[in-house]
Amino acid sequence: MKLKVNRKNIDVFEGAHVRHAILSYFALKKMDVDQVKNLTVYDRWGHEIDLDAPASQFDVVKFKLPKTETKNT
């Protein structure tokens, strides 16, 4: 099944959840998968969705990485 994650085409298996699509995206981009649990995820209309939501063919999913705090010393 095909869907888009942050404008990148991703293939996932039938019955996949949004989490699986995002994990595939992270693997493709060689990003640290530990960041997935801290993501805020949105559907194509900008509504926040859960990582355990079912993914559908041709879905569009967007996420934002949380901003990291820097210490000024």
C-alpha positions as CSV (number, residue, x, y, z in Angstrom):
1,M,0.0,0.0,0.0
2,K,1.3,3.4,-0.9
3,L,1.1,6.6,1.1
4,K,3.0,9.8,1.6
5,V,5.0,10.8,4.7
6,N,6.3,14.4,4.7
7,R,6.1,14.5,0.9
8,K,8.0,11.2,0.5
9,N,6.3,8.1,-1.1
10,I,6.4,5.2,1.3
11,D,5.3,1.6,0.7
12,V,3.8,-0.3,3.7
13,F,2.0,-3.6,4.1
14,E,-1.8,-3.9,4.1
15,G,-3.1,-3.4,7.7
16,A,-0.2,-1.1,8.6
17,H,-0.6,1.7,11.1
18,V,0.7,5.2,10.8
19,R,3.6,4.2,13.1
20,H,4.8,1.7,10.5
21,A,4.8,4.3,7.7
22,I,6.7,6.7,9.8
23,L,9.2,4.0,10.9
24,S,9.7,3.2,7.2
25,Y,10.3,6.9,6.5
26,F,12.9,7.2,9.3
27,A,14.7,4.1,8.0
28,L,14.7,5.5,4.5
29,K,16.1,8.8,5.7
30,K,18.5,7.0,8.2
31,M,17.1,8.9,11.1
32,D,17.0,7.8,14.7
33,V,13.8,5.8,15.2
34,D,13.8,6.6,18.9
35,Q,12.4,10.0,17.9
36,V,9.2,8.5,16.7
37,K,7.6,8.2,20.2
38,N,8.0,12.1,20.6
39,L,6.4,13.0,17.2
40,T,3.2,15.0,16.7
41,V,1.5,13.5,13.6
42,Y,-1.1,15.1,11.3
43,D,-3.3,14.0,8.5
44,R,-3.6,15.8,5.2
45,W,-6.0,18.3,6.7
46,G,-3.8,19.2,9.6
47,H,-5.7,17.2,12.2
48,E,-3.6,15.5,14.8
49,I,-3.7,11.7,14.6
50,D,-2.4,8.9,16.7
51,L,0.6,6.7,15.7
52,D,-1.7,3.7,16.1
53,A,-4.3,5.0,13.7
54,P,-4.8,2.7,10.7
55,A,-3.0,3.8,7.5
56,S,-5.0,3.8,4.2
57,Q,-4.0,3.6,0.6
58,F,-2.9,7.1,-0.7
59,D,-3.0,8.7,2.8
60,V,-0.9,11.8,3.4
61,V,0.8,11.9,6.8
62,K,2.9,14.8,8.1
63,F,4.9,15.0,11.3
64,K,6.9,17.6,13.2
65,L,10.0,16.7,15.3
66,P,9.8,18.3,18.7
67,K,12.1,21.2,19.2
68,T,15.1,20.4,21.4
69,E,15.9,22.7,24.2
70,T,19.4,24.1,24.4
71,K,21.0,25.2,27.6
72,N,22.7,28.6,27.5
73,T,25.6,28.6,29.9
